[in-house]
Amino acid sequence: MCPHPQTTEARDAPLPELPDLAVLADAFQAALAGRPVTSATVPEGLVVRGTPAELDAIVGQQLRAVGRRGKFLILELDRDRIVVNPMLTGRLGMAQPGAKAFASTAFVLGLGPREERVGDAPAWTRDAAWLPAHRDAVELRYRDPTRMGKVYVLPAGTARPVAGWSEQGPDADDPALDLATWRGRIARHRGELKNLLRDQTFVAGIGNGYSDEILWAARLAPFRKRTTLAAEEVDGLFAATRETLAWAIEELRQRVPPTFEVEVRDFLRVHRRGGDPCPRCGTRITEIAPGGFVTSYCRSCQR
């Protein structure tokens, strides 16, 4: 039985965050961009925001580009757009048509053969063994056992609200988010640091897992208030955010393919490692779950 969306299990599911979606966007850009849409099927209607006519209308359009904004994956078609918000339990992967369906599959986008394209593929994907052949058809599949995530079909010229989209701050890895901008944005917030990092209106893309990792890297306690930070600690948090996200993306590029639908978190240094020795000082990592969300940190070297 699928867990109810409000259970502790569902709340603490390792939701896709910026590093996960950055790798998916790159991989799907390399594998799928330039392919025509051949079908759009909806095994689980609660997940999709779009009418049958709108789904029919995307068939025949070419998938031009795959990108990411915060915790959203964006599929740009000739005219229309598809935006996926996986939320806690949504996962995306690729498969050959006819291959065994992923468990709890909710949406399938069929894509046909394409001409060769190399120039716009991210460098780390070039000549990867997991790339489908240009001549082969492929499916992009979205699965979601709790049906919490959403797939938005957005026809050109039609307004359909995407929950959480307009409230987003800048992406946490946006080059335009420089140190001066970070200082200005963080000064508006007064709460606890972990909640601040998870606040998508502050910066977009960070969730429960990577907030723990960033705070560990910055040597800051998760429940410390922003108003207690010295200027150098504010700057250190900015540096830790950038460095942690870049490190995680590089790790995931090596660990995720070809099973893109499986979330990889085994390399994280503190999150969900309660009782293990801190990689920095050796103190046992503390782990608590206020509100059902696991928080992991070192009481010794995070102050």
Sine and cosine of phi, psi and omega as CSV:
sin_phi,cos_phi,sin_psi,cos_psi,sin_omega,cos_omega
0.00,0.00,0.65,-0.76,0.02,-1.00
-0.95,0.30,0.62,-0.78,0.04,-1.00
-0.92,0.40,0.57,-0.82,0.08,-1.00
-0.91,0.41,0.60,-0.80,-0.07,-1.00
-0.84,0.54,-0.36,0.93,-0.05,-1.00
-0.98,-0.17,0.11,0.99,0.03,-1.00
-0.97,0.25,0.32,-0.95,0.06,-1.00
-0.86,0.51,-0.64,0.77,-0.01,-1.00
-0.85,0.53,-0.73,0.69,-0.02,-1.00
-0.93,0.37,-0.67,0.75,-0.03,-1.00
-0.89,0.46,-0.57,0.82,-0.05,-1.00
-0.99,-0.12,0.21,0.98,0.09,-1.00
-0.86,0.51,0.59,-0.81,-0.04,-1.00
-0.97,0.25,0.99,0.13,-0.10,-0.99
-0.90,0.44,0.48,-0.87,0.10,-0.99
-0.88,0.47,0.75,-0.67,0.05,-1.00
-0.86,-0.50,-0.07,-1.00,-0.11,-0.99
-0.77,0.64,-0.76,0.65,-0.01,-1.00
-0.88,0.48,-0.65,0.76,0.01,-1.00
-0.87,0.49,-0.74,0.67,-0.08,-1.00
-0.96,0.27,-0.48,0.88,0.08,-1.00
-0.89,0.46,-0.65,0.76,0.03,-1.00
-0.93,0.37,-0.67,0.74,0.03,-1.00
-0.88,0.47,-0.70,0.72,-0.02,-1.00
-0.87,0.49,-0.70,0.71,0.04,-1.00
-0.88,0.48,-0.74,0.68,-0.06,-1.00
-0.90,0.43,-0.70,0.72,-0.02,-1.00
-0.95,0.32,-0.53,0.85,0.12,-0.99
-0.87,0.49,-0.71,0.70,-0.02,-1.00
-0.93,0.38,-0.62,0.78,-0.13,-0.99
-1.00,0.03,-0.49,0.87,-0.24,-0.97
-0.87,-0.49,-0.43,0.90,-0.05,-1.00
-0.87,0.49,0.66,-0.75,-0.03,-1.00
1.00,-0.06,-0.07,1.00,0.01,-1.00
-1.00,-0.05,0.58,-0.81,0.07,-1.00
-0.99,0.17,0.58,-0.81,0.10,-1.00
-0.97,0.25,0.82,-0.57,0.00,-1.00
-0.96,-0.28,-0.33,0.95,0.02,-1.00
-0.26,-0.97,0.38,-0.93,0.10,-0.99
-0.60,-0.80,0.96,-0.28,-0.07,-1.00
-0.90,-0.43,0.48,-0.88,-0.14,-0.99
-0.77,-0.64,1.00,0.08,0.05,-1.00
-0.91,0.42,-0.41,0.91,-0.01,-1.00
-0.75,-0.66,0.99,-0.16,-0.14,-0.99
-0.91,0.41,-0.43,0.90,-0.04,-1.00
-0.90,0.43,-0.35,0.94,-0.08,-1.00
-0.99,0.11,-0.49,0.87,-0.18,-0.98
-0.99,-0.12,0.74,-0.67,0.13,-0.99
-0.96,-0.29,1.00,-0.08,-0.04,-1.00
0.13,-0.99,0.52,-0.85,-0.03,-1.00
-1.00,0.05,0.33,-0.94,0.09,-1.00
-0.82,0.57,-0.61,0.79,0.00,-1.00
-0.91,0.41,-0.62,0.79,0.02,-1.00
-0.93,0.37,-0.60,0.80,0.07,-1.00
-0.92,0.40,-0.67,0.74,0.04,-1.00
-0.87,0.49,-0.58,0.82,-0.09,-1.00
-0.95,0.31,-0.35,0.94,0.01,-1.00
-0.99,0.13,-0.28,0.96,0.05,-1.00
-0.91,0.41,0.76,-0.65,-0.04,-1.00
0.99,-0.15,-0.36,0.93,0.09,-1.00
-0.96,0.27,0.46,-0.89,0.05,-1.00
-1.00,-0.05,0.64,-0.76,0.12,-0.99
-0.98,0.22,0.95,-0.31,-0.11,-0.99
-0.99,0.12,-0.64,0.77,-0.09,-1.00
-0.34,-0.94,0.43,-0.90,0.09,-1.00
-0.84,-0.55,0.78,-0.63,-0.02,-1.00
-0.64,-0.77,-0.10,-0.99,-0.03,-1.00
-0.62,-0.79,0.57,-0.82,0.15,-0.99
-0.63,-0.77,0.90,-0.44,-0.06,-1.00
0.84,0.55,-0.83,-0.55,0.02,-1.00
-0.98,-0.19,0.36,0.93,0.00,-1.00
-0.94,-0.34,0.63,-0.78,0.16,-0.99
-0.98,-0.21,0.69,-0.72,-0.12,-0.99
-0.86,-0.51,0.81,-0.59,0.08,-1.00
-0.94,-0.34,0.92,-0.40,-0.01,-1.00
-1.00,-0.09,0.87,-0.50,0.03,-1.00
-0.98,-0.22,-0.02,-1.00,0.01,-1.00
-0.81,0.58,-0.75,0.66,-0.03,-1.00
-0.90,-0.44,-0.64,0.77,-0.19,-0.98
-0.96,-0.28,-0.05,-1.00,-0.05,-1.00
-0.59,-0.80,0.56,-0.83,0.14,-0.99
-0.86,-0.51,0.78,-0.63,0.03,-1.00
-0.87,-0.49,0.79,-0.62,-0.03,-1.00
-0.93,-0.38,0.81,-0.59,0.13,-0.99
-0.91,-0.41,0.99,-0.13,-0.09,-1.00
-0.92,0.38,-0.35,0.94,-0.06,-1.00
0.79,0.61,-0.71,-0.71,-0.14,-0.99
-0.97,0.23,-0.65,0.76,-0.24,-0.97
-0.83,-0.56,0.09,1.00,0.02,-1.00
-0.98,0.22,0.60,-0.80,0.01,-1.00
-0.65,-0.76,0.52,-0.86,-0.01,-1.00
-0.82,-0.57,0.60,-0.80,0.04,-1.00
-0.42,-0.91,0.11,-0.99,0.02,-1.00
-0.90,-0.43,0.49,-0.87,0.04,-1.00
-0.41,-0.91,0.39,-0.92,0.13,-0.99
-0.96,0.27,0.58,-0.82,0.08,-1.00
-0.83,0.56,0.69,-0.72,-0.02,-1.00
1.00,-0.02,-0.23,0.97,0.05,-1.00
-0.93,0.37,0.42,-0.91,-0.01,-1.00
-0.81,0.58,0.72,-0.69,-0.05,-1.00
-0.93,0.37,0.56,-0.83,0.15,-0.99
-0.90,0.43,0.52,-0.85,0.10,-1.00
-0.87,0.49,0.64,-0.77,0.05,-1.00
0.87,0.49,0.57,0.82,0.05,-1.00
-0.90,0.44,0.75,-0.66,-0.07,-1.00
-0.90,-0.44,-0.42,0.91,-0.04,-1.00
-0.46,-0.89,0.68,-0.73,0.00,-1.00
-0.73,-0.68,0.82,-0.58,0.08,-1.00
-0.95,-0.31,0.92,-0.39,0.04,-1.00
-0.99,0.11,0.69,-0.72,-0.05,-1.00
-0.73,-0.68,0.65,-0.76,-0.08,-1.00
-1.00,-0.08,-0.10,-0.99,0.03,-1.00
-0.89,0.45,0.31,-0.95,0.00,-1.00
-0.62,-0.78,0.24,-0.97,0.18,-0.98
-0.95,0.30,0.39,-0.92,0.03,-1.00
-0.88,0.48,0.66,-0.76,0.09,-1.00
-0.57,-0.82,0.76,-0.65,-0.04,-1.00
-0.78,-0.63,-0.60,0.80,-0.18,-0.98
-0.83,0.56,-0.57,0.82,-0.07,-1.00
-0.98,-0.18,0.16,0.99,0.04,-1.00
-0.99,0.14,0.71,-0.70,0.05,-1.00
-0.83,0.56,0.59,-0.81,-0.14,-0.99
-0.83,0.56,-0.61,0.79,-0.09,-1.00
-0.95,0.32,-0.23,0.97,0.00,-1.00
-1.00,-0.06,-0.17,0.99,-0.12,-0.99
-0.87,0.50,0.79,-0.62,0.07,-1.00
0.89,0.46,0.38,0.93,0.01,-1.00
-0.92,0.39,0.61,-0.79,-0.05,-1.00
-0.92,0.40,-0.41,0.91,-0.07,-1.00
-0.99,0.12,-0.14,0.99,-0.01,-1.00
-0.92,0.38,0.76,-0.65,0.08,-1.00
-0.93,0.37,0.51,-0.86,0.02,-1.00
-0.90,0.44,0.56,-0.83,-0.02,-1.00
-0.85,0.53,-0.56,0.83,-0.08,-1.00
-0.98,0.18,-0.21,0.98,-0.08,-1.00
-1.00,-0.03,0.52,-0.85,0.18,-0.98
-0.98,0.21,0.40,-0.92,-0.02,-1.00
-0.50,-0.87,0.44,-0.90,0.05,-1.00
-0.90,-0.44,0.67,-0.74,0.20,-0.98
-0.99,-0.16,0.87,-0.49,-0.10,-0.99
-0.90,-0.44,0.68,-0.74,0.07,-1.00
-0.90,-0.44,0.82,-0.58,0.05,-1.00
-0.86,-0.50,0.48,-0.88,-0.06,-1.00
-0.33,-0.94,0.99,-0.14,-0.08,-1.00
-0.91,0.42,-0.43,0.90,0.01,-1.00
-0.98,-0.18,-0.09,1.00,0.00,-1.00
0.85,0.53,0.53,0.85,0.02,-1.00
-0.99,0.12,-0.57,0.82,-0.01,-1.00
-0.95,0.30,0.15,-0.99,-0.04,-1.00
-0.65,-0.76,0.58,-0.82,0.13,-0.99
-0.91,-0.41,0.91,-0.43,-0.05,-1.00
-0.98,-0.19,0.85,-0.52,0.15,-0.99
-1.00,-0.04,0.85,-0.52,-0.13,-0.99
-0.84,-0.53,1.00,0.01,0.02,-1.00
-0.90,0.43,0.55,-0.83,0.04,-1.00
-0.85,0.52,0.72,-0.69,0.05,-1.00
0.99,0.14,0.00,1.00,0.01,-1.00
-0.92,-0.39,0.79,-0.62,0.00,-1.00
-1.00,0.05,0.86,-0.51,0.12,-0.99
-0.69,-0.72,0.87,-0.49,-0.04,-1.00
-0.91,0.41,0.65,-0.76,0.09,-1.00
-0.94,-0.35,0.92,-0.39,-0.11,-0.99
-0.85,0.53,0.81,-0.59,0.06,-1.00
1.00,0.04,-0.15,0.99,-0.10,-0.99
-0.94,0.34,-0.79,0.61,-0.14,-0.99
-0.95,0.30,-0.31,0.95,-0.03,-1.00
-1.00,0.08,-0.08,1.00,-0.12,-0.99
-0.93,0.37,0.65,-0.76,0.22,-0.98
-0.99,0.17,-0.13,-0.99,0.03,-1.00
-0.91,0.42,0.49,-0.87,0.10,-1.00
-0.85,0.53,0.61,-0.79,-0.07,-1.00
-0.90,0.44,-0.36,0.93,0.04,-1.00
-0.95,-0.32,0.25,0.97,-0.02,-1.00
-0.91,0.41,0.83,-0.56,0.03,-1.00
-0.84,0.54,-0.44,0.90,0.01,-1.00
-0.96,0.29,-0.27,0.96,0.06,-1.00
-0.99,0.11,0.99,0.15,-0.02,-1.00
-1.00,0.06,0.01,-1.00,-0.09,-1.00
-0.89,0.46,-0.64,0.77,0.01,-1.00
-0.90,0.44,-0.66,0.75,0.03,-1.00
-0.91,0.41,-0.67,0.74,0.06,-1.00
-0.84,0.55,-0.74,0.67,0.00,-1.00
-0.86,0.52,-0.67,0.74,0.01,-1.00
-0.92,0.40,-0.64,0.77,-0.03,-1.00
-0.95,0.31,-0.67,0.74,-0.08,-1.00
-0.94,0.35,-0.43,0.90,-0.01,-1.00
-0.91,0.40,-0.31,0.95,-0.01,-1.00
-0.99,0.17,-0.18,0.98,-0.11,-0.99
-0.94,-0.35,0.54,-0.84,-0.08,-1.00
-0.82,-0.57,-0.14,0.99,-0.16,-0.99
-0.99,0.13,-0.27,-0.96,-0.03,-1.00
-0.95,0.32,0.51,-0.86,-0.14,-0.99
-0.90,0.43,-0.65,0.76,-0.01,-1.00
-0.90,0.44,-0.70,0.72,0.04,-1.00
-0.89,0.46,-0.58,0.81,0.03,-1.00
-0.89,0.46,-0.74,0.67,-0.01,-1.00
-0.89,0.45,-0.53,0.85,0.00,-1.00
-0.99,0.15,-0.16,0.99,-0.03,-1.00
-0.97,0.23,0.94,-0.35,-0.08,-1.00
-0.93,0.36,-0.28,0.96,0.07,-1.00
-0.98,0.18,-0.32,0.95,0.07,-1.00
-0.99,0.17,-0.92,0.38,0.19,-0.98
-0.66,-0.75,0.53,-0.85,-0.12,-0.99
-0.99,-0.14,0.63,-0.78,0.17,-0.98
0.91,-0.42,-0.24,0.97,-0.05,-1.00
-0.99,-0.13,0.70,-0.71,0.03,-1.00
-0.83,-0.56,-0.48,-0.88,-0.13,-0.99
-0.92,0.40,-0.70,0.71,-0.08,-1.00
-0.94,0.35,-0.78,0.63,-0.09,-1.00
-0.97,0.24,-0.34,0.94,0.15,-0.99
-0.90,0.44,-0.64,0.77,0.09,-1.00
-0.88,0.48,-0.70,0.71,-0.04,-1.00
-0.90,0.43,-0.66,0.75,-0.01,-1.00
-0.92,0.40,-0.70,0.72,-0.02,-1.00
-0.92,0.40,-0.58,0.82,0.08,-1.00
-0.90,0.44,-0.70,0.71,0.00,-1.00
-0.89,0.46,-0.55,0.83,-0.01,-1.00
-1.00,0.08,-0.10,1.00,-0.04,-1.00
0.88,0.47,0.59,0.81,-0.02,-1.00
-0.89,-0.45,0.67,-0.74,0.00,-1.00
-0.96,0.28,0.63,-0.78,-0.10,-0.99
-0.91,0.42,-0.48,0.88,-0.08,-1.00
-0.99,-0.14,0.13,0.99,0.07,-1.00
-0.94,0.33,0.58,-0.81,0.00,-1.00
-0.99,0.14,0.59,-0.81,0.01,-1.00
-0.85,0.52,-0.56,0.83,-0.06,-1.00
-0.92,0.38,-0.20,0.98,0.02,-1.00
-1.00,-0.02,-0.08,1.00,-0.09,-1.00
-0.97,0.23,0.71,-0.71,0.18,-0.98
-0.97,0.23,0.29,-0.96,-0.05,-1.00
-0.84,0.54,-0.65,0.76,-0.01,-1.00
-0.93,0.36,-0.46,0.89,0.05,-1.00
-0.96,0.28,-0.59,0.81,0.11,-0.99
-0.87,0.50,-0.71,0.70,0.01,-1.00
-0.92,0.39,-0.61,0.79,0.03,-1.00
-0.91,0.42,-0.57,0.82,0.05,-1.00
-0.92,0.40,-0.62,0.78,0.07,-1.00
-0.88,0.48,-0.74,0.67,0.00,-1.00
-0.89,0.46,-0.66,0.75,0.00,-1.00
-0.91,0.41,-0.59,0.81,0.03,-1.00
-0.89,0.46,-0.77,0.63,-0.02,-1.00
-0.90,0.44,-0.72,0.69,-0.06,-1.00
-0.92,0.39,-0.65,0.76,-0.03,-1.00
-0.92,0.39,-0.70,0.72,0.00,-1.00
-0.91,0.42,-0.67,0.74,0.02,-1.00
-0.90,0.44,-0.67,0.75,0.03,-1.00
-0.88,0.47,-0.70,0.71,-0.04,-1.00
-0.91,0.41,-0.66,0.75,0.02,-1.00
-0.87,0.50,-0.70,0.72,0.00,-1.00
-0.90,0.44,-0.66,0.75,0.05,-1.00
-0.88,0.48,-0.71,0.71,-0.06,-1.00
-0.93,0.37,-0.53,0.85,0.07,-1.00
-0.86,0.51,-0.52,0.85,0.00,-1.00
-1.00,0.08,-0.48,0.88,-0.19,-0.98
-0.98,-0.21,-0.44,0.90,-0.15,-0.99
-0.99,0.15,-0.82,0.57,-0.07,-1.00
-0.85,0.52,0.57,-0.82,0.04,1.00
-0.99,-0.11,0.09,1.00,-0.06,-1.00
-1.00,-0.05,0.94,0.33,-0.09,-1.00
-0.90,0.43,-0.40,0.92,-0.02,-1.00
-0.98,0.18,-0.07,1.00,0.00,-1.00
-0.96,-0.28,0.85,-0.53,-0.01,-1.00
-0.98,0.20,0.71,-0.70,-0.06,-1.00
-0.94,-0.34,0.86,-0.51,0.04,-1.00
-0.72,-0.69,0.13,0.99,-0.13,-0.99
-0.94,0.33,-0.21,0.98,-0.04,-1.00
-1.00,-0.07,-0.12,0.99,-0.05,-1.00
-0.90,0.44,0.52,-0.85,-0.18,-0.98
-1.00,0.06,-0.53,0.85,-0.03,-1.00
-0.75,-0.66,-0.56,0.83,-0.10,-1.00
-0.89,0.45,0.79,-0.61,-0.03,-1.00
0.90,0.44,0.47,0.88,0.04,-1.00
-0.88,-0.48,0.56,0.83,0.02,-1.00
-0.83,0.56,0.74,-0.67,-0.02,-1.00
1.00,-0.05,-0.32,0.95,0.06,-1.00
-0.98,0.21,0.37,-0.93,0.07,-1.00
-0.95,0.32,0.64,-0.77,0.09,-1.00
-0.86,0.51,0.76,-0.65,0.00,-1.00
-0.89,0.46,-0.29,0.96,-0.06,-1.00
-0.99,-0.14,-0.71,0.70,-0.12,-0.99
-0.86,-0.51,-0.18,0.98,0.05,-1.00
1.00,0.03,-0.15,0.99,0.05,-1.00
-0.92,0.40,0.57,-0.82,0.00,-1.00
-0.90,0.44,0.75,-0.67,-0.02,-1.00
-0.95,0.31,0.73,-0.69,0.06,-1.00
-1.00,0.05,0.64,-0.77,0.03,-1.00
-0.67,-0.74,0.83,-0.56,0.04,-1.00
-0.75,-0.67,0.21,-0.98,-0.06,-1.00
-0.68,-0.73,0.91,0.41,0.06,-1.00
-0.92,0.40,0.78,-0.63,-0.01,-1.00
0.93,0.37,0.22,0.98,0.01,-1.00
1.00,0.00,-0.04,1.00,0.02,-1.00
-0.98,-0.22,0.86,-0.52,-0.03,-1.00
-0.93,0.36,0.72,-0.69,0.14,-0.99
-0.84,-0.55,0.80,-0.60,-0.04,-1.00
-0.84,-0.55,0.74,-0.67,-0.04,-1.00
-0.31,-0.95,0.24,-0.97,0.02,-1.00
-0.98,-0.20,0.88,-0.47,-0.01,-1.00
-0.93,0.37,-0.36,0.93,-0.08,-1.00
-1.00,0.10,-0.75,0.66,-0.12,-0.99
-0.95,-0.30,0.07,1.00,0.15,-0.99
-0.94,-0.34,0.91,-0.43,-0.10,-0.99
-0.86,-0.50,0.00,0.00,0.00,0.00
